[in-house]
Amino acid sequence: MAGIVIVGFLVLSNASGKAYACDSLLTPGPSAPVPTFTPSPSPSPTPSPTPSVTPSPTPSPTPSATPTPSLTPSPSPSPSPSASPSASPSASSSTGPTPSVTPLPQPTQLVGFPVADLGRTHILDTSTKIEYAYCPPGSGSHFNVTNVGPIKRAFYGADKEQVPGGWVHDLEHGYVVIAYSCAPLPGPTPVATPTPAQGCPSGAEMAAMQQAFNTAPQADSAKACGDANKLLVLRFDSMTTRFAYIAWDRVELTNTFSVQDAITFMEQWQDQANPEPSICV
């Protein structure tokens, strides 16, 4: 389970007046152990039964005839010299092809750690300030209002933070969020007008997140809804790290963004524990 930093009652508002509150902030949790791969045992061959041999009957002894007088053997001729033996053909030094060995499949590290389920109450009043027991939330109450929550799949820029009341609804539908912070590190206090020096990702990091957004694989549920995939990238400042990968009841916190880790997290946790995987947003 992740650690939690108690920060009292943190309230954030965006330009449109929607607000949320965090009672605490998550800290990185323990990595899941790498699963141990155990190959299936090969079945032992069943030996063929050995046929039993019935012994033949022993014949009765025949009485011996009258002994014949022995003859004096004539001298044997001297043996003629034998020819040199022919050289035996040498065994071929070439061998048959070496059978290829199929490598055993390697287990995949599970990315992220489980977080407490905060429920999934739908809220219709967009002026409601939604309180979360921890941030970034992996579940919880959220808006159920068109264009407010769930929000459209997109790569959201750093000019405005996206409040969780919208994107937590996307998590409920099986989507995965890559969140990045523009708050200064290491503290969690957000800033009104962030600059790159205050914690916003660099241009290279934004490009890497764009690559993940563009190349993440398409799940069947995304295809059915006409989406390229089920990934959102957005700014969210209430974190103790610079980046987070978020799915329903699962979070990974990191200060270094990795395209491969983000996509692996998505492949492992999209459409998994969430209650409504097949509903389009």
N, C-alpha and C positions, 0 to 999 in steps of 0.2 A: 504494500500500500504506500502511496506517496506521503511524504511529509507535508505538513501544513504550517504556513507562517500566519500567525494571527495578526491582523492589521486593523482590528476594530471594524468600523463600518465605513467602507470606502464607497463613495458615490461618484459616478461618472455620468456626464451628459454629453450628447453630441449636439450639433448645431440645430437640429430639429426639435430638441427638447426631450427626446426619449431618454430614459435614464435606466441605470441598473446599479445594483449594490453587491459587493463581495464581502462576506464575513471573514474570509481568509484567502490566502494564495497558495497554490500547490508548489511544492518543491519536487525536484526530480525523484522518482521512485526507483526501486530496485529493478534491474533488468531481469527479464524472465530467463530461466536457465535454458541452455540449448538442449532440445530434446535428444535423447539417446536413441540412435537407430539400431534396432534389433532385427537382423535378417530372419526370415522365416526358415525354420529347419527343413532341410531336404529330406524327403521320405527315404527310409532305409530300404534297399532292394530286398525282395523276398527270395530267399534261396530256392532253387528248383529241387524237388525231391530226388534223392539218389536212388536209382532203381536197384532193388535187391537181386543178388546173383544166386541162382540155385545150383549148388555143387553137383557135378556129374557123378554118377555111381562109379566106384573104383572097380575095374575088372578083376576077376579071380585069377590068381597066378596060374600060368600054363606049365605043366611038368616039363622039365628040361629033357632034351634028346640026348642020345649017347654021345659022349664027347668025341669030337674029331681030333685025331692027332695033329699037333701043331707042326707047321712047316718051317724049315729054316729060312729066315728072310734073306733075300738076295741083297747085296750091298747097294745102297742108294747112290745114284750118281751125284758128283759134286754139283752144288748149286751154281748156276751161271750167274755172273755179276748182274745185279739188278740195275736197271736204268735209273738215271737220276729222277727223282720224283718231280712231277710238274709243279710249278709254283701255284699255290692256291690263289684264286682271284681275291684281291684285297677288297675289304668291305667298302662300300661307297661312303665317302666322307660327308656327302650332302644329306641333310635331314629334311623331313617334311616341314610345312609351314607351322610356326608356333601358334597355337590357338589363342585368339584374343580374349582378354579378360574383361568382362563388363564391370565397370566401376560401380561400387555401391552408392546409392543415392545418399547425399549428405543432408542432415536435418537443417531446417531453416530457423534462425533466431527469431523469436517472437518480439516484435518491436512494441515498446510502450509498456504501461502498467495499468491495472484496473483501478477505477475510481468509483466512489459511492454513487449509487443511483439516486438522483434528486427528484424523481417523478417526471411527469410530462403534462402538466396542467396547461390547457389552452386559454389564452387571455385575449379578449376582444377589444379592450380599452387600451389604445396605444399610449395613453398618458400614464399608464401604470408603471411604477418603478419596481422592477422585478429584482428580488433579492436571491442571491445564490450563496450556498454554504461555502463554496470554494470557487476560485477562478484559476485558469479558464475552465468553465463548466463543461462536463461531458454529458450532461442531461439537465433536466429542470424545466421549470415553467417557461413558456414562450408565446409569442404573439401568433394568432391564427387569423391574420388579416392580409388580404391581397397586397403584394408589393412591400409588405412590412415583415412578414414571417409566414412561410419560409421566404428567403431571398433567392434571387436568380443565381444560377451558376455563373461565376465571373471571376476575373482577377481584379480585385478592388485595390485602388491606389492608396498611397499613404496620406492623402490629403484629408481623409476623414476616417475615424475609427468606426468599425461596424459593431453595433451593440449585440450582445448574445441573445437578446429577446427575438432577434430575427433568425440568426444562423443555427441556434440550438434546434429550431424546427427542422432545418435541413438534416441535422444529425439524426433526428427521429425518423427521417425517410431514408436513412442509410448512407448519407453523404459523409465525406471526410473534409475537414477544414485544416488548411495550413495557415496558422496565425503567426504574424510577425509583430514585434513591438517597436514602437518609437519612443518608449520611455527610457530615460537614462538608466544605465546599469551601474551598480547592482540593485539599486532600490526600485521599488515598484511604483513610485509616485509618477503619475502621468503628467505630461506637459501639454499646454494648450497649442503651441505652435512649434512642433518638433523640428529639429534639423538633423542631418546625418550624424553630426558630432554628438547629439544627444541620444543616439541609439537606433535611429532608423537604419534599415539594411543598406548596404552599399549597392552601387549599380550592378556589380557582379552578382551579388546575392539576389537582387530582384530579378536578374536575368535567369538565374538558376531556378528560382521559384516559377518563373514563367515557363521554363522548359518542362518542369514537372507538371504544370497545369496543362500544357499542350500535348504531352506524350503519355500521360497516365492512361492505362488500358480502359476500355469501355466495358462495363458490366452489362449483363443482359437487361437489367432493370433500367440502366441509363439509355440503352439502345431503344427500348420500348417507349421511352419518354422523349426521344429525339435529342438526347444530350450526348456530347462527345465522351464524357465520363462523369463521375460523381465527386468532383473535386472543386473546392472553393479556396481561393487565396485571399486573405484579408488582414487588415490591421486590427490588432487588439492589444491594448497596452497593459492590462492588469495581469502581468505574468512576472515571475522571477527569472525567466530566461528570455532570450531574444526571439526564439521560435518555439512553436508547439505544433504537433500533429494531433488532431482531435477527432475521435469517433465516438459513437454512443457508448458511454461508460468505459472509455479507454483513452489515455493521453500519453504522449511522449513529449518531454521537455528537453530542449537542447539549446546551446549557444552557437552551434555550428550547423548550418543548413546543409543537408545532403539530399540530392535528387534521388539517389537510389534508396536511402532510408525512408524518404517520404512516400515513394511509390510502393515500397515493400509494406509499409504501414497501411497504406490504402488497400492494397491487394489482400492483406490479412484481415482487415476490420470493416471494410465497407459491407453493408447489408448483412451484418452479423447479429449483434445483440439488439439492434434497434427494433422498435415495435412495428414500424410501418415501412418495410423495405421497397414496396412496389408502387408507392404513390408518387406521382409526378409533382414537381414543384413549379 
